[in-house]
């Protein structure tokens, strides 16, 4: 059924749908009533993306049935409870616990960025849900704002294990393709690698980034361009995250070995809340009424990617990265060689300068050292100085002798400069005079 015609329809002769309370990339969620148990439930209608083949649709039908078995194993306050799964019109329908809430995506669409304290509390609840799922051998693989439900008390529930995998269960995948929301897919999934628990931590980081910043961490016009940014680039530095910035950075680390795990992320969120103290109160929009259908989708669309395309992308990226590393290493080695040559040249010039200085000033330094050394005998009153011949070479210098040597050196240098200049000028004048005499003789003046 569709949102336009489905109101009032009874599914499987038991669940009466009343209104749409949520939309996602692979389904529409209805508010419904279980006529047998007389309790409210959430009824999820699976809606397959239009670009899927018949084989892929059948694979998704089997995957949804597996979701029922997977989700039924999870009993946790932060995970929506699955009650039942039924098939009608060749499609599965999931009957889940109804939580008075709105999706985090809808809240951000309606209200804009959330206060970082609220985002931190939501993050703690989702971490608890992921910890329980991972302990049961389940990887969600589709953590995003559309799959996080926020109640009126800001408590959060993780829902929609529609493309989850369970350890030990046979893999049910589409033929040579994977499905996911590229803005929240981890780099290893974008490279076509086998997903593990770390992919959920990356997706949680991207989800919290969207909630606190009101925009995607990786936003490109095309899905493949978004995946390329996820694999190669860092997200723009957050502007509104405050003390949550280190947590976002830790979760959005491309290297899985360095990415924060559940325990470290939880400690980071708790430390941020404890260190900041109480903040202004905030509550989400009241449940009820039609869901937001306009505005940014915040990257919730589920896209289909060919595994061959992802592997080719990973190969190209790997080649570019290796070339960049090789080029960087080559440039670093060249810089190092230039620096070493410069240092060797400076040391050589310094030693050469010291050698020349030692040859010119060595005797004086030696006599000066001996003159400074204290005499062995008692000091005597020096005799008055009288003019006399210049001190022989090797004797200590006096101020007069120093000035006299300076004048002599200046005169010596002046002779070597002035004499050649004067001789050259005289030669030029003589040549000009001879030329003038020759011209005058030719013209008959002489």
C-alpha positions as a Markdown table, in Angstrom:
| # | Residue | x | y | z |
|---|---|---|---|---|
| 1 | Unk | 0.0 | 0.0 | 0.0 |
| 2 | Unk | 1.1 | 3.6 | -0.4 |
| 3 | Unk | 0.9 | 6.6 | 2.0 |
| 4 | Unk | -2.0 | 8.0 | -0.1 |
| 5 | Unk | -4.2 | 4.9 | -0.1 |
| 6 | Unk | -3.0 | 2.8 | 2.8 |
| 7 | Unk | -4.7 | 4.5 | 5.7 |
| 8 | Unk | -7.2 | 2.2 | 7.3 |
| 9 | Unk | -5.9 | -1.0 | 5.6 |
| 10 | Unk | -5.6 | -4.1 | 7.7 |
| 11 | Unk | -2.4 | -6.1 | 7.1 |
| 12 | Unk | -2.4 | -9.8 | 7.6 |
| 13 | Unk | -5.9 | -9.5 | 8.9 |
| 14 | Unk | -4.6 | -8.2 | 12.2 |
| 15 | Unk | -2.7 | -4.8 | 12.0 |
| 16 | Unk | -4.8 | -1.8 | 11.1 |
| 17 | Unk | -2.6 | 1.1 | 9.7 |
| 18 | Unk | -3.7 | 4.6 | 10.6 |
| 19 | Unk | -1.0 | 7.2 | 9.6 |
| 20 | Unk | 2.6 | 7.5 | 8.4 |
| 21 | Unk | 5.0 | 8.3 | 11.2 |
| 22 | Unk | 8.3 | 7.9 | 9.4 |
| 23 | Unk | 10.0 | 7.4 | 6.1 |
| 24 | Unk | 13.4 | 5.8 | 5.3 |
| 25 | Unk | 15.5 | 4.7 | 2.3 |
| 26 | Unk | 13.9 | 1.3 | 2.3 |
| 27 | Unk | 10.5 | 1.7 | 3.8 |
| 28 | Unk | 7.6 | 3.6 | 5.2 |
| 29 | Unk | 6.6 | 3.3 | 8.9 |
| 30 | Unk | 2.9 | 3.4 | 9.9 |
| 31 | Unk | 1.2 | 3.9 | 13.2 |
| 32 | Unk | -1.0 | 0.8 | 13.5 |
| 33 | Unk | -3.1 | -1.1 | 16.1 |
| 34 | Unk | -2.7 | -4.8 | 16.8 |
| 35 | Unk | -6.4 | -5.8 | 16.9 |
| 36 | Unk | -5.6 | -9.1 | 18.6 |
| 37 | Unk | -3.7 | -7.7 | 21.5 |
| 38 | Unk | -5.2 | -4.2 | 21.4 |
| 39 | Unk | -1.9 | -2.4 | 21.6 |
| 40 | Unk | -0.2 | 0.3 | 19.4 |
| 41 | Unk | 2.5 | -1.0 | 17.1 |
| 42 | Unk | 4.8 | 0.4 | 14.4 |
| 43 | Unk | 4.2 | -1.3 | 11.1 |
| 44 | Unk | 7.1 | -1.0 | 8.6 |
| 45 | Unk | 6.2 | -1.4 | 4.9 |
| 46 | Unk | 9.3 | -2.4 | 2.9 |
| 47 | Unk | 9.7 | -0.3 | -0.2 |
| 48 | Unk | 12.4 | -1.4 | -2.6 |
| 49 | Unk | 14.5 | 1.1 | -4.4 |
| 50 | Unk | 13.4 | 1.4 | -8.1 |
| 51 | Unk | 16.8 | 0.7 | -9.5 |
| 52 | Unk | 16.9 | -2.8 | -8.2 |
| 53 | Unk | 16.6 | -5.9 | -10.3 |
| 54 | Unk | 14.1 | -8.7 | -9.6 |
| 55 | Unk | 16.9 | -10.8 | -8.3 |
| 56 | Unk | 18.0 | -8.1 | -5.9 |
| 57 | Unk | 14.4 | -7.5 | -4.8 |
| 58 | Unk | 14.1 | -11.2 | -3.9 |
| 59 | Unk | 17.4 | -11.0 | -2.1 |
| 60 | Unk | 16.1 | -8.1 | -0.1 |
| 61 | Unk | 13.0 | -9.9 | 0.8 |
| 62 | Unk | 15.1 | -12.7 | 2.2 |
| 63 | Unk | 17.3 | -10.2 | 4.0 |
| 64 | Unk | 14.2 | -8.6 | 5.6 |
| 65 | Unk | 13.1 | -12.0 | 6.9 |
| 66 | Unk | 16.6 | -12.4 | 8.3 |
| 67 | Unk | 16.2 | -9.0 | 10.0 |
| 68 | Unk | 13.3 | -10.4 | 11.9 |
| 69 | Unk | 15.4 | -13.3 | 13.3 |
| 70 | Unk | 18.3 | -10.9 | 14.0 |
| 71 | Unk | 16.3 | -8.2 | 15.7 |
| 72 | Unk | 14.4 | -10.7 | 17.8 |
| 73 | Unk | 17.7 | -11.7 | 19.4 |
| 74 | Unk | 18.2 | -8.1 | 20.7 |
| 75 | Unk | 16.5 | -7.2 | 23.9 |
| 76 | Unk | 17.7 | -3.8 | 25.1 |
| 77 | Unk | 16.0 | -0.5 | 26.2 |
| 78 | Unk | 17.8 | 1.4 | 23.3 |
| 79 | Unk | 16.7 | -1.1 | 20.6 |
| 80 | Unk | 13.2 | -1.2 | 19.2 |
| 81 | Unk | 11.6 | -4.6 | 19.9 |
| 82 | Unk | 10.4 | -6.7 | 17.0 |
| 83 | Unk | 7.1 | -8.4 | 17.6 |
| 84 | Unk | 6.2 | -10.1 | 14.3 |
| 85 | Unk | 7.0 | -10.3 | 10.6 |
| 86 | Unk | 4.3 | -11.1 | 8.0 |
| 87 | Unk | 4.2 | -11.2 | 4.2 |
| 88 | Unk | 1.6 | -9.6 | 2.1 |
| 89 | Unk | 1.5 | -8.7 | -1.7 |
| 90 | Unk | 4.8 | -10.5 | -1.9 |
| 91 | Unk | 6.6 | -8.2 | 0.5 |
| 92 | Unk | 7.5 | -8.5 | 4.1 |
| 93 | Unk | 6.1 | -6.3 | 6.8 |
| 94 | Unk | 7.7 | -5.8 | 10.2 |
| 95 | Unk | 5.7 | -5.3 | 13.3 |
| 96 | Unk | 7.7 | -3.4 | 15.9 |
| 97 | Unk | 7.4 | -1.8 | 19.3 |
| 98 | Unk | 5.8 | 1.7 | 18.9 |
| 99 | Unk | 7.9 | 4.4 | 20.5 |
| 100 | Unk | 6.5 | 7.9 | 20.8 |
| 101 | Unk | 9.3 | 9.6 | 19.0 |
| 102 | Unk | 10.6 | 11.2 | 15.9 |
| 103 | Unk | 13.6 | 10.2 | 13.9 |
| 104 | Unk | 16.7 | 12.2 | 14.4 |
| 105 | Unk | 16.7 | 13.1 | 10.7 |
| 106 | Unk | 13.2 | 14.6 | 11.0 |
| 107 | Unk | 14.2 | 16.6 | 14.1 |
| 108 | Unk | 17.2 | 18.1 | 12.4 |
| 109 | Unk | 15.2 | 18.9 | 9.3 |
| 110 | Unk | 12.6 | 20.7 | 11.4 |
| 111 | Unk | 14.7 | 22.3 | 14.1 |
| 112 | Unk | 18.2 | 22.6 | 12.7 |
| 113 | Unk | 21.3 | 21.6 | 14.6 |
| 114 | Unk | 20.9 | 20.2 | 18.1 |
| 115 | Unk | 22.7 | 21.4 | 21.2 |
| 116 | Unk | 25.9 | 19.3 | 21.7 |
| 117 | Unk | 24.8 | 18.1 | 25.1 |
| 118 | Unk | 21.6 | 16.6 | 23.6 |
| 119 | Unk | 23.7 | 15.0 | 20.8 |
| 120 | Unk | 26.0 | 13.6 | 23.5 |
| 121 | Unk | 23.1 | 11.9 | 25.3 |
| 122 | Unk | 21.7 | 10.5 | 22.1 |
| 123 | Unk | 25.2 | 9.2 | 21.2 |
| 124 | Unk | 25.4 | 7.4 | 24.6 |
| 125 | Unk | 22.1 | 5.6 | 24.0 |
| 126 | Unk | 23.1 | 4.5 | 20.4 |
| 127 | Unk | 26.4 | 3.3 | 21.7 |
| 128 | Unk | 24.6 | 1.1 | 24.3 |
| 129 | Unk | 22.5 | -0.3 | 21.5 |
| 130 | Unk | 25.5 | -1.0 | 19.3 |
| 131 | Unk | 27.3 | -2.6 | 22.1 |
| 132 | Unk | 24.4 | -5.0 | 22.6 |
| 133 | Unk | 24.2 | -5.7 | 18.9 |
| 134 | Unk | 28.0 | -6.4 | 18.6 |
| 135 | Unk | 27.9 | -8.6 | 21.6 |
| 136 | Unk | 25.3 | -10.7 | 19.8 |
| 137 | Unk | 27.4 | -10.9 | 16.7 |
| 138 | Unk | 25.3 | -8.3 | 14.8 |
| 139 | Unk | 26.6 | -5.5 | 12.6 |
| 140 | Unk | 23.9 | -2.9 | 11.9 |
| 141 | Unk | 25.7 | -1.4 | 8.8 |
| 142 | Unk | 23.0 | 1.4 | 8.4 |
| 143 | Unk | 23.4 | 3.7 | 11.3 |
| 144 | Unk | 22.2 | 7.1 | 10.3 |
| 145 | Unk | 19.8 | 9.8 | 11.6 |
| 146 | Unk | 16.8 | 8.2 | 9.9 |
| 147 | Unk | 17.3 | 5.1 | 12.0 |
| 148 | Unk | 17.7 | 6.8 | 15.3 |
| 149 | Unk | 14.4 | 7.5 | 17.1 |
| 150 | Unk | 14.4 | 10.3 | 19.8 |
| 151 | Unk | 11.7 | 10.4 | 22.4 |
| 152 | Unk | 10.3 | 13.4 | 24.3 |
| 153 | Unk | 12.8 | 12.8 | 27.1 |
| 154 | Unk | 15.7 | 12.8 | 24.5 |
| 155 | Unk | 16.2 | 9.1 | 25.0 |
| 156 | Unk | 17.2 | 7.4 | 21.7 |
| 157 | Unk | 16.4 | 4.0 | 20.2 |
| 158 | Unk | 18.3 | 2.4 | 17.3 |
| 159 | Unk | 16.0 | 0.8 | 14.8 |
| 160 | Unk | 15.9 | -0.8 | 11.3 |
| 161 | Unk | 18.3 | -3.7 | 11.1 |
| 162 | Unk | 17.2 | -4.2 | 7.5 |
| 163 | Unk | 20.7 | -4.6 | 6.1 |
| 164 | Unk | 22.3 | -6.0 | 9.2 |
| 165 | Unk | 24.5 | -9.1 | 9.1 |
| 166 | Unk | 24.7 | -11.7 | 11.8 |
| 167 | Unk | 27.8 | -13.8 | 12.6 |
| 168 | Unk | 27.3 | -17.4 | 11.5 |
| 169 | Unk | 24.3 | -16.6 | 9.2 |
| 170 | Unk | 24.6 | -17.3 | 5.5 |
| 171 | Unk | 25.4 | -14.1 | 3.6 |
| 172 | Unk | 22.5 | -12.8 | 1.6 |
| 173 | Unk | 23.6 | -10.1 | -0.7 |
| 174 | Unk | 22.5 | -8.5 | -3.9 |
| 175 | Unk | 24.2 | -9.9 | -7.0 |
| 176 | Unk | 27.6 | -8.2 | -7.1 |
| 177 | Unk | 26.4 | -5.1 | -5.4 |
| 178 | Unk | 26.0 | -3.5 | -2.0 |
| 179 | Unk | 23.4 | -1.2 | -0.6 |
| 180 | Unk | 23.9 | 1.7 | 1.7 |
| 181 | Unk | 23.8 | 5.5 | 2.4 |
| 182 | Unk | 27.1 | 6.8 | 1.1 |
| 183 | Unk | 27.2 | 9.8 | 3.4 |
| 184 | Unk | 27.3 | 7.4 | 6.4 |
| 185 | Unk | 29.2 | 4.4 | 4.9 |
| 186 | Unk | 32.6 | 3.8 | 6.3 |
| 187 | Unk | 35.8 | 3.9 | 4.2 |
| 188 | Unk | 36.2 | 0.1 | 4.4 |
| 189 | Unk | 32.7 | -0.5 | 3.1 |
| 190 | Unk | 33.3 | 2.1 | 0.3 |
| 191 | Unk | 36.3 | -0.1 | -0.7 |
| 192 | Unk | 34.1 | -3.2 | -0.9 |
| 193 | Unk | 35.7 | -4.8 | 2.2 |
| 194 | Unk | 33.9 | -7.2 | 4.6 |
| 195 | Unk | 32.2 | -5.0 | 7.3 |
| 196 | Unk | 32.9 | -5.4 | 11.0 |
| 197 | Unk | 31.8 | -3.6 | 14.1 |
| 198 | Unk | 34.0 | -0.7 | 13.3 |
| 199 | Unk | 31.8 | 0.3 | 10.4 |
| 200 | Unk | 29.0 | 1.1 | 12.9 |
| 201 | Unk | 31.3 | 3.4 | 14.9 |
| 202 | Unk | 32.2 | 5.3 | 11.8 |
| 203 | Unk | 28.5 | 5.7 | 10.9 |
| 204 | Unk | 27.7 | 6.8 | 14.4 |
| 205 | Unk | 30.3 | 9.5 | 14.1 |
| 206 | Unk | 28.8 | 10.7 | 10.8 |
| 207 | Unk | 25.4 | 10.7 | 12.4 |
| 208 | Unk | 26.4 | 12.7 | 15.5 |
| 209 | Unk | 28.2 | 15.1 | 13.2 |
| 210 | Unk | 25.0 | 15.7 | 11.2 |
| 211 | Unk | 23.0 | 16.2 | 14.4 |
| 212 | Unk | 25.3 | 18.8 | 16.0 |
| 213 | Unk | 26.3 | 20.6 | 12.8 |
| 214 | Unk | 23.0 | 20.4 | 10.8 |
| 215 | Unk | 25.0 | 19.3 | 7.7 |
| 216 | Unk | 26.7 | 16.2 | 6.4 |
| 217 | Unk | 30.3 | 15.4 | 7.2 |
| 218 | Unk | 30.7 | 14.3 | 3.6 |
| 219 | Unk | 28.4 | 16.0 | 1.1 |
| 220 | Unk | 28.9 | 15.7 | -2.6 |
| 221 | Unk | 26.5 | 16.0 | -5.6 |
| 222 | Unk | 26.9 | 12.3 | -6.7 |
| 223 | Unk | 27.0 | 9.1 | -4.6 |
| 224 | Unk | 30.3 | 7.9 | -6.0 |
| 225 | Unk | 31.8 | 11.3 | -5.4 |
| 226 | Unk | 30.6 | 11.1 | -1.8 |
| 227 | Unk | 32.3 | 7.7 | -1.4 |
| 228 | Unk | 35.5 | 9.1 | -2.9 |
| 229 | Unk | 35.5 | 11.9 | -0.3 |
| 230 | Unk | 34.8 | 9.4 | 2.5 |
| 231 | Unk | 37.9 | 7.3 | 1.4 |
| 232 | Unk | 40.3 | 10.2 | 0.7 |
| 233 | Unk | 39.3 | 13.3 | 2.7 |
| 234 | Unk | 38.7 | 14.5 | 6.2 |
| 235 | Unk | 35.4 | 16.1 | 7.2 |
| 236 | Unk | 35.3 | 19.8 | 7.6 |
| 237 | Unk | 36.2 | 20.9 | 11.2 |
| 238 | Unk | 33.0 | 21.0 | 13.3 |
| 239 | Unk | 31.9 | 24.5 | 14.3 |
| 240 | Unk | 29.2 | 23.8 | 16.9 |
| 241 | Unk | 30.4 | 20.5 | 18.5 |
| 242 | Unk | 32.3 | 22.1 | 21.4 |
| 243 | Unk | 33.8 | 19.4 | 23.5 |
| 244 | Unk | 32.3 | 16.7 | 21.2 |
| 245 | Unk | 34.9 | 17.5 | 18.5 |
| 246 | Unk | 37.5 | 15.0 | 19.7 |
| 247 | Unk | 34.8 | 12.3 | 19.8 |
| 248 | Unk | 33.7 | 13.0 | 16.3 |
| 249 | Unk | 37.3 | 13.0 | 15.1 |
| 250 | Unk | 38.0 | 9.7 | 16.9 |
| 251 | Unk | 35.0 | 8.0 | 15.3 |
| 252 | Unk | 35.6 | 9.4 | 11.9 |
| 253 | Unk | 39.1 | 8.0 | 11.7 |
| 254 | Unk | 39.7 | 6.2 | 8.4 |
| 255 | Unk | 42.2 | 3.7 | 9.9 |
| 256 | Unk | 40.1 | 1.1 | 11.7 |
| 257 | Unk | 43.0 | 0.3 | 14.0 |
| 258 | Unk | 43.0 | 3.9 | 15.3 |
| 259 | Unk | 39.2 | 4.4 | 15.2 |
| 260 | Unk | 37.6 | 4.8 | 18.6 |
| 261 | Unk | 35.7 | 1.7 | 19.9 |
| 262 | Unk | 32.5 | 1.7 | 21.9 |
| 263 | Unk | 34.3 | 2.0 | 25.3 |
| 264 | Unk | 36.5 | 4.9 | 24.3 |
| 265 | Unk | 33.7 | 6.8 | 22.6 |
| 266 | Unk | 31.4 | 6.4 | 25.7 |
| 267 | Unk | 34.2 | 7.7 | 27.9 |
| 268 | Unk | 34.7 | 10.7 | 25.6 |
| 269 | Unk | 31.0 | 11.6 | 25.6 |
| 270 | Unk | 30.7 | 11.2 | 29.4 |
| 271 | Unk | 33.8 | 13.3 | 30.0 |
| 272 | Unk | 32.4 | 16.0 | 27.7 |
| 273 | Unk | 29.1 | 16.1 | 29.7 |
| 274 | Unk | 30.8 | 16.0 | 33.1 |
| 275 | Unk | 33.3 | 18.7 | 32.3 |
| 276 | Unk | 30.8 | 21.2 | 30.8 |
| 277 | Unk | 28.2 | 21.1 | 33.6 |
| 278 | Unk | 24.5 | 21.7 | 33.1 |
| 279 | Unk | 23.3 | 23.5 | 30.0 |
| 280 | Unk | 20.1 | 25.0 | 28.7 |
| 281 | Unk | 17.2 | 22.5 | 28.5 |
| 282 | Unk | 16.1 | 21.3 | 25.1 |
| 283 | Unk | 13.4 | 18.9 | 24.0 |
| 284 | Unk | 12.5 | 17.6 | 20.6 |
| 285 | Unk | 9.3 | 18.5 | 18.7 |
| 286 | Unk | 6.2 | 16.8 | 20.1 |
| 287 | Unk | 5.3 | 13.5 | 18.3 |
| 288 | Unk | 2.3 | 13.5 | 16.2 |
| 289 | Unk | 1.3 | 15.3 | 13.0 |
| 290 | Unk | 2.6 | 14.6 | 9.6 |
| 291 | Unk | 6.3 | 13.9 | 9.2 |
| 292 | Unk | 8.6 | 16.4 | 7.4 |
| 293 | Unk | 8.6 | 15.6 | 3.7 |
| 294 | Unk | 10.5 | 18.6 | 2.4 |
| 295 | Unk | 13.9 | 20.0 | 3.1 |
| 296 | Unk | 17.3 | 18.3 | 2.9 |
| 297 | Unk | 17.3 | 14.5 | 3.1 |
| 298 | Unk | 20.6 | 14.6 | 5.1 |
| 299 | Unk | 22.0 | 11.7 | 3.1 |
| 300 | Unk | 19.4 | 9.1 | 4.1 |
| 301 | Unk | 18.9 | 7.7 | 0.5 |
| 302 | Unk | 19.9 | 4.1 | 0.0 |
| 303 | Unk | 22.1 | 3.7 | -3.1 |
| 304 | Unk | 23.2 | 0.7 | -5.0 |
| 305 | Unk | 26.9 | 0.3 | -5.7 |
| 306 | Unk | 28.5 | -2.4 | -7.9 |
| 307 | Unk | 31.3 | -4.2 | -6.1 |
| 308 | Unk | 33.5 | -4.1 | -9.2 |
| 309 | Unk | 33.1 | -0.3 | -9.2 |
| 310 | Unk | 34.1 | -0.1 | -5.6 |
| 311 | Unk | 37.1 | -2.4 | -6.0 |
| 312 | Unk | 38.2 | -0.3 | -9.0 |
| 313 | Unk | 37.8 | 2.8 | -6.9 |
| 314 | Unk | 39.9 | 1.3 | -4.2 |
| 315 | Unk | 42.6 | 0.3 | -6.7 |
| 316 | Unk | 42.8 | 3.8 | -8.2 |
| 317 | Unk | 42.9 | 5.4 | -4.8 |
| 318 | Unk | 45.6 | 3.0 | -3.7 |
| 319 | Unk | 47.7 | 3.7 | -6.7 |
| 320 | Unk | 47.3 | 7.5 | -6.3 |
| 321 | Unk | 48.1 | 7.2 | -2.6 |
| 322 | Unk | 51.2 | 5.1 | -3.3 |
| 323 | Unk | 52.4 | 7.6 | -6.0 |
| 324 | Unk | 51.8 | 10.5 | -3.5 |
| 325 | Unk | 53.7 | 8.7 | -0.8 |
| 326 | Unk | 56.6 | 7.9 | -3.2 |
| 327 | Unk | 56.7 | 11.5 | -4.4 |
| 328 | Unk | 56.6 | 12.8 | -0.9 |
| 329 | Unk | 59.4 | 10.5 | 0.1 |
| 330 | Unk | 61.5 | 11.5 | -2.9 |
| 331 | Unk | 61.0 | 15.2 | -2.1 |
| 332 | Unk | 61.9 | 14.7 | 1.5 |
| 333 | Unk | 65.1 | 12.9 | 0.6 |
| 334 | Unk | 66.1 | 15.6 | -1.8 |
| 335 | Unk | 65.4 | 18.3 | 0.9 |
| 336 | Unk | 67.5 | 16.3 | 3.3 |
| 337 | Unk | 70.4 | 16.0 | 0.8 |
| 338 | Unk | 70.3 | 19.7 | 0.1 |
| 339 | Unk | 70.3 | 20.5 | 3.8 |
| 340 | Unk | 73.3 | 18.1 | 4.4 |
| 341 | Unk | 75.3 | 19.6 | 1.5 |
| 342 | Unk | 74.6 | 23.1 | 2.9 |
| 343 | Unk | 75.6 | 22.1 | 6.4 |
| 344 | Unk | 78.9 | 20.5 | 5.1 |
| 345 | Unk | 79.7 | 23.6 | 3.1 |
| 346 | Unk | 79.1 | 25.9 | 6.1 |
| 347 | Unk | 81.3 | 23.7 | 8.3 |
| 348 | Unk | 84.0 | 23.7 | 5.7 |
| 349 | Unk | 83.9 | 27.4 | 5.3 |
| 350 | Unk | 83.9 | 27.8 | 9.1 |
| 351 | Unk | 87.0 | 25.6 | 9.5 |
| 352 | Unk | 88.7 | 27.4 | 6.6 |
| 353 | Unk | 88.0 | 30.8 | 8.2 |
| 354 | Unk | 89.3 | 29.6 | 11.6 |
| 355 | Unk | 92.5 | 28.3 | 9.9 |
| 356 | Unk | 93.1 | 31.6 | 8.1 |
| 357 | Unk | 92.4 | 33.5 | 11.3 |
| 358 | Unk | 94.7 | 31.3 | 13.3 |
| 359 | Unk | 97.6 | 31.8 | 10.8 |
| 360 | Unk | 97.2 | 35.6 | 10.9 |
| 361 | Unk | 96.5 | 36.0 | 14.6 |
| 362 | Unk | 98.1 | 32.9 | 16.2 |
| 363 | Unk | 101.3 | 34.5 | 17.6 |
| 364 | Unk | 99.5 | 37.4 | 19.1 |
| 365 | Unk | 96.9 | 35.1 | 20.8 |
| 366 | Unk | 99.8 | 33.1 | 22.2 |
| 367 | Unk | 101.5 | 36.1 | 23.6 |
| 368 | Unk | 98.2 | 37.5 | 24.9 |
| 369 | Unk | 97.6 | 34.3 | 26.7 |
| 370 | Unk | 101.0 | 34.4 | 28.3 |
| 371 | Unk | 100.5 | 38.1 | 29.2 |
| 372 | Unk | 97.2 | 37.4 | 30.9 |
| 373 | Unk | 98.6 | 34.5 | 33.0 |
| 374 | Unk | 99.4 | 35.6 | 36.6 |
| 375 | Unk | 103.1 | 36.1 | 37.3 |
| 376 | Unk | 104.8 | 33.7 | 39.7 |
| 377 | Unk | 106.6 | 36.5 | 41.5 |
| 378 | Unk | 105.1 | 39.4 | 43.4 |
| 379 | Unk | 103.8 | 42.2 | 41.2 |
| 380 | Unk | 106.2 | 45.1 | 40.6 |
| 381 | Unk | 105.5 | 48.7 | 39.7 |
| 382 | Unk | 105.8 | 49.0 | 35.9 |
| 383 | Unk | 108.4 | 51.5 | 34.7 |
| 384 | Unk | 107.2 | 54.5 | 32.9 |
| 385 | Unk | 106.9 | 54.0 | 29.2 |
| 386 | Unk | 109.2 | 56.0 | 26.9 |
| 387 | Unk | 109.1 | 56.3 | 23.2 |
| 388 | Unk | 111.2 | 53.8 | 21.5 |
| 389 | Unk | 111.5 | 51.6 | 18.5 |
| 390 | Unk | 108.5 | 49.5 | 17.4 |
| 391 | Unk | 108.0 | 46.3 | 19.3 |
| 392 | Unk | 109.5 | 43.4 | 17.6 |
| 393 | Unk | 107.2 | 40.7 | 16.1 |
| 394 | Unk | 105.8 | 38.4 | 18.6 |
| 395 | Unk | 105.6 | 41.0 | 21.4 |
| 396 | Unk | 102.2 | 41.9 | 22.9 |
| 397 | Unk | 100.3 | 44.6 | 21.1 |
| 398 | Unk | 99.7 | 48.1 | 22.5 |
| 399 | Unk | 96.9 | 50.4 | 21.4 |
| 400 | Unk | 99.4 | 52.6 | 19.5 |
| 401 | Unk | 100.9 | 49.6 | 17.8 |
| 402 | Unk | 97.5 | 48.3 | 16.8 |
| 403 | Unk | 96.5 | 51.7 | 15.3 |
| 404 | Unk | 99.9 | 52.0 | 13.5 |
| 405 | Unk | 99.4 | 48.5 | 12.0 |
| 406 | Unk | 95.9 | 49.4 | 10.9 |
| 407 | Unk | 97.2 | 52.6 | 9.2 |
| 408 | Unk | 99.9 | 50.6 | 7.5 |
| 409 | Unk | 97.4 | 48.0 | 6.2 |
| 410 | Unk | 95.1 | 50.8 | 4.9 |
| 411 | Unk | 98.0 | 52.4 | 3.1 |
| 412 | Unk | 99.1 | 49.1 | 1.7 |
| 413 | Unk | 95.6 | 48.4 | 0.4 |
| 414 | Unk | 95.3 | 52.0 | -0.9 |
| 415 | Unk | 98.5 | 51.6 | -3.0 |
| 416 | Unk | 97.1 | 48.4 | -4.6 |
| 417 | Unk | 94.0 | 50.3 | -5.5 |
| 418 | Unk | 95.1 | 53.8 | -6.3 |
| 419 | Unk | 98.3 | 53.1 | -8.3 |
| 420 | Unk | 96.6 | 50.9 | -10.9 |
| 421 | Unk | 93.8 | 53.4 | -11.3 |
| 422 | Unk | 96.2 | 56.3 | -11.8 |
| 423 | Unk | 98.4 | 54.4 | -14.3 |
| 424 | Unk | 95.3 | 53.4 | -16.3 |
| 425 | Unk | 94.0 | 57.0 | -16.4 |
| 426 | Unk | 97.5 | 58.3 | -17.6 |
| 427 | Unk | 97.6 | 55.6 | -20.3 |
| 428 | Unk | 94.1 | 56.6 | -21.5 |
| 429 | Unk | 95.1 | 60.3 | -21.6 |
| 430 | Unk | 98.3 | 59.5 | -23.5 |
| 431 | Unk | 96.4 | 57.5 | -26.0 |
| 432 | Unk | 93.9 | 60.3 | -26.6 |
| 433 | Unk | 96.7 | 62.8 | -27.0 |
| 434 | Unk | 98.4 | 60.6 | -29.6 |
| 435 | Unk | 95.1 | 60.2 | -31.4 |
| 436 | Unk | 94.5 | 64.0 | -31.5 |
| 437 | Unk | 98.1 | 64.6 | -32.8 |
| 438 | Unk | 97.6 | 62.0 | -35.6 |
| 439 | Unk | 94.3 | 63.6 | -36.7 |
| 440 | Unk | 95.8 | 67.0 | -36.7 |
| 441 | Unk | 98.8 | 65.9 | -38.8 |
| 442 | Unk | 96.4 | 64.3 | -41.3 |
| 443 | Unk | 94.4 | 67.4 | -41.6 |
| 444 | Unk | 97.5 | 69.6 | -42.2 |
| 445 | Unk | 97.5 | 71.5 | -39.0 |
| 446 | Unk | 101.0 | 70.3 | -38.1 |
